[in-house]
Amino acid sequence: MERAPIDNYVPRLFYSMYWRRKDRFLLYEDLCREWTIFAVEDGSFYYEFGDRKGIATFGDLVVCPAQTVLRRVVIQPLTFYVFRLRWTDLDGMEAGFHSETPLIAGKISFQNTKRLSSNFAMMREAEERNERHRMTIHNHYVQDMWYLYGKEYRSMHGLSSDEADSSTADPVMVQAVAMLQQRAFEPFELREIASALQLSPARFTQKFKQQFSVTPNEYLVSYRLKRAKSLLLETNLTMNQIAECIGYQDGYYVSKLFRKYFNVTPSMYRSTHSV
């Protein structure tokens, strides 16, 4: 399988700060002079930079390129890491902030939140170490997060995912799945995906269902509700907040969808499965 472009680059931390239950940011607007990552362990915040905006909660990293003006507001008391970093290539040579690196910017949402939780736990333990050891450990686990994201990225864009078999997959529909997953947690219209693939909405639906046995909308709803399940168990977000985190604007609508798909209300699911 072709290597994902992000696999060609490795994050190298030079700054790491851990904040616990922060009620607000000191500044609403700030300039990220270096590549900066906000990694949310608990709580949530609204972010906005360039044409990107949204709500980040547990399971999300917000990646800001160098020289980015970032606006942010805490929604729920926020426990998070701030990482500043440089990128190197696989030979350890610095890639530079303004090189042609095809790196993600905006929100990264992990599917494997158990692995992420484990990384956060190890990083918390490192807070008691001296600065050199702390940074070495933090650097290791941030690189592991990047590796994990690269793995999920490959699954999303390659032919090894559950949705596609290498011998029968339509490359255009594989691309459609990748685009759906990439935009799943923001509001958008399916016709935008169809247009990008140079298909009419009807033809897009027909080809997608022929390939995957579900319509694009059914796939998108299922993908979003899987994320809603994680947020119900791993955060204290309200349904309205969860709705905003998964691309909807109405918590009541999401509650109805959740009950329709899983035959249980979100509140019952949360109380039954929480540890």
DOTI-331036 format. One record per residue: residue in one letter; x, y, z of N, C-alpha, C, O, CB in turn; residue number from 1. Coordinates in steps of 0.02 Angstrom, whole numbers. Glycine has a CB too. Layout:
BEGIN
A:X:Y:Z:X:Y:Z:X:Y:Z:X:Y:Z:X:Y:Z:NUM
...
***
This chain:
BEGIN
M:42:-60:0:0:0:0:44:62:0:96:63:33:-48:0:62:1
E:24:114:-35:63:175:-38:63:209:30:12:212:65:34:223:-92:2
R:122:234:48:129:267:113:88:332:114:91:371:67:203:282:128:3
A:51:343:168:13:405:175:62:463:181:113:456:214:-35:403:237:4
P:48:521:150:95:578:153:114:597:224:171:615:236:65:637:119:5
I:67:593:271:83:613:339:133:566:371:166:585:420:20:617:381:6
D:139:505:345:187:458:373:259:478:359:305:452:390:175:389:345:7
N:268:525:313:336:546:295:364:597:344:421:619:336:336:574:225:8
Y:325:618:393:346:670:439:334:649:511:286:614:527:308:735:424:9
V:379:672:554:377:652:624:377:716:667:418:760:656:439:607:642:10
P:331:721:716:331:779:760:387:775:812:399:722:840:263:786:796:11
R:421:830:824:473:835:875:456:893:922:458:951:902:544:845:843:12
L:438:876:983:417:927:1031:476:968:1055:531:943:1065:381:896:1090:13
F:463:1033:1065:510:1073:1103:475:1110:1161:506:1146:1199:545:1124:1057:14
Y:409:1099:1166:370:1130:1220:309:1086:1234:277:1062:1188:348:1204:1203:15
S:295:1076:1298:235:1039:1318:210:1066:1384:248:1073:1432:251:962:1324:16
M:146:1081:1387:116:1107:1448:49:1071:1460:9:1062:1414:105:1184:1444:17
Y:39:1051:1523:-22:1016:1542:-64:1062:1586:-40:1089:1635:-6:950:1580:18
W:-127:1071:1567:-174:1113:1604:-231:1070:1630:-258:1028:1593:-200:1172:1560:19
R:-250:1082:1693:-305:1044:1723:-365:1090:1736:-359:1143:1768:-283:1011:1789:20
R:-422:1070:1711:-486:1103:1724:-481:1179:1718:-498:1216:1764:-511:1084:1793:21
K:-459:1200:1662:-453:1272:1647:-521:1299:1628:-554:1273:1583:-401:1285:1590:22
D:-544:1352:1663:-610:1380:1651:-613:1425:1590:-665:1433:1559:-633:1418:1712:23
R:-556:1456:1574:-555:1501:1517:-483:1509:1493:-436:1497:1530:-586:1570:1535:24
F:-477:1528:1431:-412:1546:1404:-395:1617:1424:-440:1660:1429:-410:1537:1327:25
L:-332:1631:1435:-312:1698:1453:-328:1747:1397:-350:1803:1410:-237:1700:1469:26
L:-318:1725:1335:-332:1767:1277:-383:1732:1232:-378:1672:1219:-267:1782:1238:27
Y:-431:1770:1208:-479:1743:1160:-444:1731:1093:-458:1682:1059:-539:1791:1151:28
E:-400:1776:1074:-364:1772:1011:-290:1773:1023:-264:1814:1061:-385:1829:964:29
D:-254:1727:992:-182:1723:1002:-149:1699:938:-180:1665:897:-165:1675:1061:30
L:-86:1717:929:-48:1697:871:-6:1636:888:36:1638:933:-3:1754:845:31
C:-18:1581:853:25:1521:860:85:1530:814:80:1518:754:-15:1454:843:32
R:140:1551:842:199:1565:801:231:1501:774:262:1501:721:251:1604:842:33
E:224:1447:812:251:1382:791:192:1334:779:136:1348:798:300:1354:846:34
W:206:1277:747:155:1225:743:134:1207:814:176:1193:857:182:1162:705:35
T:69:1207:827:42:1197:894:-14:1147:892:-57:1148:847:18:1264:924:36
I:-15:1102:941:-68:1053:947:-101:1059:1015:-67:1061:1066:-41:981:936:37
F:-167:1063:1016:-206:1060:1078:-237:991:1082:-276:971:1038:-262:1117:1079:38
A:-220:954:1134:-244:885:1142:-290:883:1202:-268:893:1259:-184:835:1151:39
V:-354:870:1191:-405:874:1243:-411:807:1280:-423:755:1250:-473:894:1214:40
E:-401:810:1346:-411:751:1388:-480:750:1420:-510:697:1430:-357:748:1442:41
D:-506:809:1436:-573:814:1466:-599:884:1453:-560:931:1445:-571:798:1542:42
G:-666:891:1452:-696:956:1439:-701:969:1365:-694:923:1324:-656:1011:1472:43
S:-714:1032:1347:-721:1049:1276:-708:1123:1266:-714:1163:1312:-792:1030:1251:44
F:-690:1140:1204:-681:1211:1187:-698:1222:1113:-693:1177:1072:-609:1235:1202:45
Y:-718:1284:1099:-732:1305:1031:-668:1336:1002:-633:1373:1037:-791:1356:1028:46
Y:-653:1320:940:-593:1348:908:-612:1375:839:-661:1355:809:-537:1295:902:47
E:-571:1421:816:-582:1450:750:-516:1478:724:-484:1518:758:-636:1506:753:48
F:-496:1457:665:-439:1488:631:-446:1476:556:-465:1422:534:-371:1460:658:49
G:-429:1528:518:-439:1523:446:-512:1507:431:-557:1539:456:-393:1471:415:50
D:-522:1456:389:-590:1435:373:-611:1374:414:-661:1342:399:-596:1418:299:51
R:-573:1359:467:-588:1301:509:-616:1323:576:-591:1370:607:-524:1258:519:52
K:-668:1290:597:-697:1304:663:-736:1243:686:-758:1202:645:-742:1367:660:53
G:-745:1238:751:-782:1181:778:-773:1176:852:-748:1222:885:-760:1118:744:54
I:-795:1120:880:-788:1105:951:-744:1045:959:-754:994:926:-858:1094:984:55
A:-695:1050:1003:-649:995:1017:-663:969:1087:-672:1007:1134:-575:1017:1009:56
T:-663:903:1093:-674:870:1157:-627:810:1161:-582:803:1119:-748:849:1167:57
F:-637:766:1211:-594:708:1217:-594:667:1152:-646:656:1122:-616:664:1276:58
G:-535:646:1132:-528:610:1069:-507:655:1011:-496:631:956:-592:576:1052:59
D:-502:720:1024:-485:768:971:-418:801:984:-400:816:1041:-540:821:965:60
L:-382:813:930:-324:857:930:-340:914:882:-367:903:828:-258:820:909:61
V:-324:975:902:-330:1033:857:-259:1052:837:-218:1072:879:-368:1093:891:62
V:-245:1047:772:-178:1059:745:-177:1126:710:-213:1137:661:-157:1002:697:63
C:-135:1172:735:-130:1239:708:-62:1249:675:-11:1242:709:-142:1293:763:64
P:-60:1265:611:5:1279:578:38:1341:608:6:1381:641:-5:1287:503:65
A:102:1347:594:139:1407:617:108:1470:587:81:1469:532:213:1401:598:66
Q:113:1524:625:88:1590:605:12:1590:595:-14:1623:550:123:1612:541:67
T:-22:1552:637:-95:1548:634:-126:1590:690:-105:1584:748:-119:1474:640:68
V:-174:1631:673:-212:1668:724:-270:1623:746:-314:1607:707:-239:1737:696:69
L:-268:1604:809:-317:1557:837:-363:1593:885:-341:1630:929:-282:1498:872:70
R:-428:1581:877:-478:1605:925:-508:1545:960:-521:1494:928:-534:1648:889:71
R:-518:1550:1026:-541:1491:1063:-579:1513:1125:-563:1564:1155:-482:1445:1082:72
V:-628:1473:1144:-670:1486:1203:-683:1419:1238:-703:1371:1206:-737:1522:1184:73
V:-671:1416:1303:-686:1356:1341:-761:1348:1347:-796:1396:1365:-652:1358:1411:74
I:-786:1288:1334:-857:1273:1343:-869:1237:1409:-910:1258:1449:-883:1230:1284:75
Q:-832:1183:1420:-832:1148:1484:-761:1149:1512:-714:1145:1473:-859:1075:1476:76
P:-753:1153:1579:-686:1155:1608:-639:1107:1574:-653:1047:1567:-689:1140:1683:77
L:-582:1133:1552:-541:1099:1503:-476:1072:1533:-437:1110:1564:-524:1146:1446:78
T:-466:1008:1525:-402:976:1542:-369:956:1476:-398:919:1437:-411:913:1590:79
F:-309:982:1464:-280:974:1397:-205:985:1398:-176:1012:1446:-313:1022:1348:80
Y:-174:964:1344:-103:977:1332:-96:1028:1276:-135:1029:1228:-65:912:1315:81
V:-45:1070:1282:-23:1112:1226:47:1089:1206:93:1089:1247:-25:1189:1245:82
F:54:1071:1143:119:1050:1117:141:1099:1063:102:1118:1020:116:977:1089:83
R:204:1120:1066:234:1156:1011:288:1112:982:325:1079:1018:262:1226:1033:84
L:293:1112:916:336:1062:885:363:1084:818:341:1133:788:297:998:876:85
R:412:1046:797:439:1052:729:430:984:695:421:933:728:515:1073:730:86
W:431:986:630:423:924:591:490:904:562:527:946:536:371:932:536:87
T:505:840:566:564:813:532:542:759:483:488:731:489:615:785:584:88
D:585:746:435:571:690:390:595:625:422:618:626:479:605:701:321:89
L:590:570:386:606:505:414:681:497:428:701:452:464:583:450:368:90
D:722:541:398:794:540:411:814:586:468:873:592:484:832:559:348:91
G:764:618:499:778:663:555:795:734:534:812:775:577:834:636:594:92
M:790:749:469:805:817:446:743:860:454:687:839:440:827:816:371:93
E:753:922:478:696:965:490:661:983:425:692:1002:376:718:1029:526:94
A:594:975:426:555:988:366:542:1062:356:533:1085:300:489:950:369:95
G:540:1100:411:527:1171:405:453:1187:410:411:1146:391:554:1198:340:96
F:438:1246:436:368:1264:447:331:1280:383:270:1273:379:364:1324:493:97
H:368:1301:332:334:1324:271:352:1281:211:344:1302:154:352:1397:257:98
S:375:1220:224:390:1175:169:325:1147:141:271:1160:166:437:1117:193:99
E:331:1107:88:272:1080:55:249:1016:90:238:965:57:286:1067:-19:100
T:242:1019:155:221:960:192:146:953:188:110:1000:206:244:964:266:101
P:121:897:165:48:887:159:18:866:226:-12:813:232:32:834:105:102
L:26:909:276:4:891:343:-67:915:356:-91:964:327:51:921:395:103
I:-100:879:401:-168:897:419:-168:961:460:-123:971:501:-202:840:457:104
A:-216:1003:451:-227:1061:494:-300:1063:512:-343:1048:470:-204:1128:459:105
G:-315:1080:574:-384:1078:597:-392:1025:649:-346:1011:687:-432:1067:539:106
K:-451:995:652:-466:946:704:-454:875:679:-478:855:626:-538:953:728:107
I:-417:837:719:-408:765:710:-451:730:762:-445:745:821:-333:744:715:108
S:-493:684:741:-535:646:788:-514:572:785:-520:540:732:-610:654:771:109
F:-492:546:841:-469:477:844:-528:429:853:-575:444:889:-418:467:900:110
Q:-523:372:820:-571:318:833:-547:275:891:-588:252:931:-580:275:769:111
N:-482:263:896:-454:221:949:-441:264:1011:-384:282:1025:-389:187:925:112
T:-494:280:1048:-487:323:1106:-456:287:1165:-430:320:1211:-554:352:1125:113
K:-459:221:1166:-427:184:1221:-351:193:1219:-319:205:1270:-445:109:1218:114
R:-324:189:1159:-252:199:1151:-234:271:1170:-183:283:1202:-230:185:1077:115
L:-276:318:1151:-264:388:1168:-266:398:1244:-223:433:1271:-316:433:1134:116
S:-315:369:1278:-319:374:1351:-257:346:1384:-232:375:1432:-381:337:1376:117
S:-232:290:1359:-172:260:1386:-112:307:1378:-71:313:1424:-158:193:1352:118
N:-107:339:1321:-53:386:1310:-57:445:1359:-7:465:1388:-54:412:1238:119
F:-118:471:1367:-126:526:1415:-106:505:1485:-75:544:1521:-199:550:1414:120
A:-124:444:1505:-107:420:1572:-32:417:1582:-7:438:1635:-138:350:1584:121
M:4:393:1533:77:390:1538:108:459:1539:158:471:1572:106:349:1480:122
M:78:505:1503:104:573:1502:91:608:1569:132:648:1592:72:613:1445:123
R:34:593:1600:21:622:1667:72:598:1717:97:637:1758:-51:603:1691:124
E:89:534:1714:140:507:1759:206:543:1750:243:554:1798:149:432:1748:125
A:221:562:1689:285:594:1674:289:665:1702:343:694:1706:296:596:1599:126
E:232:694:1723:233:761:1750:276:766:1813:299:820:1831:162:784:1766:127
E:286:709:1847:326:709:1909:401:703:1895:441:709:1941:304:652:1953:128
R:420:690:1832:491:681:1816:525:748:1804:492:800:1799:498:637:1754:129
N:591:747:1801:627:808:1785:612:828:1713:587:788:1674:703:800:1796:130
E:627:891:1696:605:919:1632:631:879:1572:594:868:1524:627:991:1626:131
R:692:857:1575:720:821:1518:684:755:1508:666:738:1451:795:808:1529:132
H:672:718:1562:636:654:1556:563:666:1536:536:629:1495:640:615:1622:133
R:533:717:1565:463:732:1549:455:745:1474:410:718:1442:438:794:1589:134
M:499:786:1446:493:803:1375:508:742:1331:477:733:1278:541:859:1357:135
T:555:699:1352:570:639:1314:509:593:1311:492:566:1258:629:601:1344:136
I:475:585:1369:416:542:1372:358:572:1332:325:538:1295:395:531:1445:137
H:347:637:1341:293:670:1304:305:665:1229:259:652:1191:287:744:1325:138
N:367:675:1208:383:671:1137:367:601:1110:341:593:1055:457:687:1125:139
H:384:550:1150:370:481:1129:296:470:1117:276:441:1067:396:431:1182:140
Y:255:493:1164:183:479:1159:148:523:1108:98:503:1079:150:487:1226:141
V:174:583:1097:146:624:1042:162:591:975:120:590:930:174:696:1045:142
Q:221:564:968:238:528:907:194:466:899:176:448:843:312:509:906:143
D:178:434:955:134:376:951:64:398:929:32:362:890:130:340:1019:144
M:40:456:953:-25:482:931:-23:494:855:-71:478:819:-43:547:968:145
W:33:522:832:38:536:760:39:471:720:10:467:666:101:577:746:146
Y:74:421:747:74:355:715:3:327:713:-19:300:661:122:306:752:147
L:-33:332:769:-101:307:772:-145:343:721:-185:311:686:-130:315:842:148
Y:-138:409:717:-177:446:668:-158:425:597:-202:417:554:-167:522:677:149
G:-93:414:585:-72:391:519:-104:325:501:-123:314:444:3:386:516:150
K:-109:280:550:-140:215:539:-213:223:521:-238:191:474:-132:170:601:151
E:-248:267:558:-319:278:543:-327:314:476:-374:302:439:-352:319:599:152
Y:-280:359:461:-281:395:398:-273:346:339:-308:352:289:-225:449:396:153
R:-226:299:346:-216:250:293:-278:208:283:-298:193:226:-156:205:309:154
S:-309:188:338:-370:149:334:-425:188:298:-464:160:259:-394:128:403:155
M:-426:253:311:-477:296:283:-467:307:208:-515:313:171:-477:363:320:156
H:-404:310:186:-389:326:117:-367:266:75:-365:270:14:-336:379:114:157
G:-350:211:108:-325:154:71:-378:104:54:-438:119:57:-270:121:109:158
L:-357:43:36:-402:-10:16:-405:-67:66:-429:-121:51:-382:-37:-51:159
S:-380:-54:127:-379:-107:177:-435:-100:228:-440:-140:274:-313:-109:212:160
S:-477:-49:220:-530:-37:268:-586:-88:257:-588:-123:207:-557:34:262:161
D:-631:-90:306:-688:-136:301:-732:-119:242:-766:-163:215:-729:-135:365:162
E:-730:-56:222:-776:-35:169:-752:-55:100:-791:-52:52:-785:39:172:163
A:-687:-75:93:-662:-85:25:-618:-147:21:-575:-157:64:-623:-25:2:164
D:-629:-187:-30:-587:-245:-44:-543:-228:-104:-568:-203:-155:-629:-309:-57:165
S:-478:-243:-99:-430:-220:-149:-447:-245:-219:-428:-213:-268:-361:-243:-130:166
S:-482:-301:-225:-494:-329:-291:-558:-303:-323:-566:-307:-384:-498:-404:-287:167
T:-602:-275:-283:-667:-256:-311:-685:-183:-299:-735:-159:-327:-720:-299:-281:168
A:-647:-146:-260:-666:-79:-241:-662:-31:-299:-615:-33:-339:-623:-54:-184:169
D:-712:12:-304:-711:67:-351:-670:123:-320:-689:148:-267:-785:91:-369:170
P:-614:144:-350:-572:196:-320:-609:260:-304:-594:294:-255:-514:211:-365:171
V:-658:278:-346:-696:339:-334:-738:332:-270:-744:380:-232:-742:354:-394:172
M:-765:272:-258:-805:262:-198:-760:256:-136:-780:275:-81:-848:199:-205:173
V:-700:229:-144:-652:229:-89:-636:301:-69:-632:318:-10:-587:191:-108:174
Q:-627:344:-120:-616:415:-107:-676:446:-73:-669:489:-30:-599:451:-172:175
A:-736:425:-93:-797:451:-62:-799:436:12:-816:479:52:-859:423:-97:176
V:-781:374:31:-779:355:101:-730:399:139:-745:424:193:-761:281:110:177
A:-671:409:110:-621:451:142:-646:522:152:-635:552:205:-557:453:100:178
M:-681:549:102:-707:617:107:-762:621:159:-766:670:196:-733:641:39:179
L:-805:571:162:-858:570:212:-829:568:282:-852:605:326:-904:509:201:180
Q:-779:526:293:-749:521:359:-712:585:378:-713:606:435:-701:462:363:181
Q:-680:615:329:-641:675:342:-686:734:362:-665:776:402:-600:694:281:182
R:-747:736:336:-792:791:351:-850:772:397:-896:811:408:-819:819:286:183
A:-847:711:423:-905:684:459:-927:726:518:-986:730:533:-889:615:483:184
F:-880:759:552:-897:792:614:-906:867:606:-900:905:654:-844:779:666:185
E:-921:888:545:-938:958:532:-1001:959:489:-1014:911:453:-879:996:496:186
P:-1040:1013:493:-1101:1015:451:-1081:1022:377:-1039:1063:359:-1146:1075:472:187
F:-1111:982:335:-1101:988:262:-1157:951:227:-1195:914:258:-1031:959:241:188
E:-1162:962:162:-1213:930:122:-1182:874:80:-1127:883:53:-1249:981:76:189
L:-1216:818:74:-1189:763:35:-1179:781:-38:-1136:753:-72:-1235:703:40:190
R:-1218:828:-62:-1209:848:-132:-1141:881:-144:-1117:882:-200:-1265:897:-152:191
E:-1110:907:-90:-1042:935:-97:-992:880:-114:-947:890:-154:-1021:971:-32:192
I:-1001:821:-82:-957:764:-97:-970:740:-168:-923:727:-206:-969:706:-46:193
A:-1034:734:-186:-1051:712:-254:-1020:759:-306:-992:736:-356:-1127:710:-263:194
S:-1025:824:-294:-998:872:-341:-922:866:-347:-894:869:-402:-1017:943:-320:195
A:-889:856:-290:-816:849:-290:-794:787:-330:-740:786:-358:-789:845:-219:196
L:-837:736:-330:-823:675:-367:-850:676:-438:-844:627:-475:-852:615:-330:197
Q:-878:734:-457:-906:744:-524:-962:695:-539:-966:665:-593:-851:738:-577:198
L:-1006:686:-489:-1064:643:-495:-1126:682:-476:-1123:728:-435:-1057:579:-451:199
S:-1182:664:-505:-1245:692:-482:-1262:661:-414:-1238:605:-400:-1303:680:-533:200
P:-1301:694:-371:-1319:664:-307:-1351:595:-315:-1336:549:-276:-1366:709:-270:201
A:-1394:587:-365:-1427:522:-374:-1377:468:-395:-1379:412:-369:-1482:528:-428:202
R:-1331:486:-440:-1281:437:-463:-1232:420:-406:-1211:362:-399:-1242:464:-524:203
F:-1215:470:-367:-1171:458:-309:-1203:408:-261:-1170:361:-240:-1157:525:-273:204
T:-1266:418:-245:-1301:373:-200:-1305:302:-229:-1294:253:-194:-1372:399:-185:205
Q:-1319:299:-294:-1325:234:-327:-1259:196:-325:-1258:137:-307:-1348:244:-400:206
K:-1205:229:-343:-1139:196:-345:-1116:177:-275:-1087:124:-265:-1087:242:-379:207
F:-1128:221:-227:-1107:207:-158:-1143:146:-130:-1112:103:-100:-1119:269:-113:208
K:-1209:144:-140:-1247:88:-114:-1229:23:-150:-1227:-30:-119:-1323:101:-122:209
Q:-1214:28:-214:-1193:-31:-252:-1128:-59:-224:-1118:-120:-222:-1186:-14:-326:210
Q:-1083:-14:-203:-1018:-36:-178:-1021:-60:-105:-990:-110:-88:-969:21:-183:211
F:-1059:-24:-62:-1055:-36:9:-1120:-60:41:-1122:-74:101:-1033:25:44:212
S:-1174:-66:2:-1239:-92:25:-1274:-44:73:-1323:-64:105:-1229:-158:59:213
V:-1251:17:79:-1286:69:117:-1281:133:77:-1237:141:35:-1256:78:189:214
T:-1327:179:89:-1323:244:56:-1270:287:90:-1250:273:146:-1392:279:57:215
P:-1247:340:57:-1199:386:89:-1227:414:155:-1190:421:204:-1181:442:42:216
N:-1290:431:155:-1320:459:216:-1321:408:272:-1306:425:330:-1390:485:202:217
E:-1339:346:256:-1340:294:308:-1269:282:335:-1261:273:396:-1367:228:278:218
Y:-1220:283:292:-1151:274:314:-1130:332:359:-1100:321:412:-1103:270:253:219
L:-1146:394:339:-1127:453:377:-1159:453:446:-1126:467:496:-1145:516:339:220
V:-1224:438:449:-1260:437:513:-1229:384:559:-1218:398:618:-1335:422:502:221
S:-1215:325:533:-1186:272:573:-1117:293:600:-1101:280:658:-1179:208:532:222
Y:-1077:325:558:-1010:347:577:-1014:400:632:-975:399:679:-972:374:516:223
R:-1061:446:624:-1069:499:674:-1094:471:741:-1071:491:794:-1117:553:649:224
L:-1141:425:738:-1169:398:800:-1118:354:837:-1121:348:898:-1232:357:785:225
K:-1073:324:801:-1018:287:833:-977:335:876:-957:319:932:-973:251:781:226
R:-965:394:849:-929:446:887:-971:470:945:-944:482:1000:-911:506:841:227
A:-1036:477:936:-1080:498:990:-1077:449:1048:-1077:469:1106:-1153:504:965:228
K:-1075:384:1033:-1068:333:1086:-1006:346:1128:-1009:344:1190:-1065:263:1056:229
S:-950:358:1095:-887:370:1131:-893:432:1175:-871:432:1233:-829:379:1082:230
L:-923:485:1149:-929:547:1187:-976:539:1247:-965:569:1299:-954:603:1142:231
L:-1028:499:1239:-1074:486:1295:-1038:452:1353:-1050:468:1411:-1133:443:1272:232
L:-993:405:1337:-960:367:1390:-898:401:1417:-878:389:1474:-942:299:1364:233
E:-866:442:1376:-800:468:1395:-800:542:1412:-748:569:1431:-752:456:1340:234
T:-858:575:1407:-863:646:1426:-929:657:1463:-971:612:1468:-859:691:1363:235
N:-936:717:1490:-999:737:1522:-1037:787:1478:-1079:825:1503:-985:768:1591:236
L:-1023:788:1414:-1055:835:1369:-1130:823:1366:-1154:766:1370:-1025:830:1299:237
T:-1168:878:1359:-1240:873:1348:-1253:849:1277:-1207:848:1235:-1275:940:1362:238
M:-1315:831:1262:-1331:808:1195:-1323:864:1144:-1303:851:1087:-1402:781:1193:239
N:-1339:926:1163:-1328:981:1116:-1254:989:1100:-1236:1002:1042:-1355:1046:1146:240
Q:-1211:981:1150:-1139:987:1138:-1114:928:1097:-1072:937:1052:-1102:990:1205:241
I:-1139:869:1111:-1119:810:1071:-1142:819:998:-1105:803:952:-1149:745:1100:242
A:-1202:845:989:-1226:857:921:-1178:902:882:-1162:887:825:-1296:890:923:243
E:-1155:955:914:-1108:1000:880:-1041:967:865:-1008:985:817:-1097:1062:922:244
C:-1022:918:906:-959:883:897:-961:832:840:-909:810:816:-939:847:961:245
I:-1021:813:819:-1026:761:767:-1062:787:704:-1087:747:665:-1063:700:795:246
G:-1064:852:696:-1089:879:633:-1162:898:631:-1188:916:578:-1077:831:581:247
Y:-1197:895:688:-1267:915:692:-1273:978:735:-1224:1000:766:-1311:858:720:248
Q:-1332:1006:736:-1343:1067:775:-1398:1061:827:-1410:1108:865:-1359:1124:728:249
D:-1430:1003:829:-1489:995:872:-1481:930:912:-1483:875:884:-1554:993:830:250
G:-1474:937:978:-1466:879:1021:-1528:835:1021:-1522:774:1027:-1451:900:1090:251
Y:-1587:865:1016:-1649:825:1016:-1651:780:954:-1671:722:958:-1710:872:1018:252
Y:-1631:808:897:-1629:769:835:-1581:710:841:-1596:655:820:-1610:813:775:253
V:-1523:723:870:-1473:669:879:-1500:616:927:-1489:556:917:-1406:698:906:254
S:-1535:637:979:-1565:589:1026:-1614:543:991:-1615:483:1003:-1600:626:1084:255
K:-1655:572:946:-1702:531:908:-1666:482:862:-1685:424:857:-1749:577:867:256
L:-1614:506:829:-1574:462:786:-1543:405:826:-1544:347:805:-1520:502:750:257
F:-1516:423:883:-1482:374:926:-1531:319:946:-1515:260:942:-1452:408:988:258
R:-1590:339:968:-1640:290:989:-1663:247:931:-1674:187:939:-1700:325:1022:259
K:-1670:277:873:-1692:241:813:-1641:187:794:-1659:131:777:-1703:289:754:260
Y:-1576:204:797:-1524:158:775:-1507:105:828:-1492:48:810:-1462:197:757:261
F:-1509:124:892:-1485:79:944:-1539:55:992:-1526:15:1037:-1431:113:984:262
N:-1601:80:981:-1658:58:1022:-1647:73:1097:-1670:35:1140:-1670:-16:1012:263
V:-1613:127:1111:-1602:148:1180:-1589:223:1178:-1560:249:1130:-1543:109:1213:264
T:-1611:259:1229:-1598:331:1231:-1525:344:1248:-1493:302:1280:-1645:365:1282:265
P:-1499:401:1229:-1430:418:1247:-1418:417:1323:-1367:393:1346:-1411:485:1220:266
S:-1466:443:1361:-1457:445:1434:-1455:375:1463:-1416:361:1509:-1513:486:1467:267
M:-1497:331:1438:-1497:262:1461:-1431:227:1441:-1403:189:1481:-1557:224:1434:268
Y:-1409:240:1380:-1345:210:1358:-1288:233:1403:-1246:193:1422:-1331:228:1285:269
R:-1287:297:1418:-1234:325:1460:-1235:294:1530:-1183:274:1556:-1240:401:1466:270
S:-1294:290:1560:-1298:264:1629:-1284:189:1632:-1257:164:1681:-1367:279:1658:271
T:-1304:153:1579:-1295:80:1579:-1223:59:1568:-1199:11:1597:-1339:49:1526:272
H:-1187:97:1525:-1120:76:1505:-1064:113:1540:-1006:95:1533:-1113:85:1432:273
S:-1080:164:1578:-1027:201:1613:-1000:159:1670:-1036:122:1703:-1053:268:1640:274
V:-935:166:1681:-902:128:1735:-892:174:1795:-865:152:1846:-834:99:1711:275
***
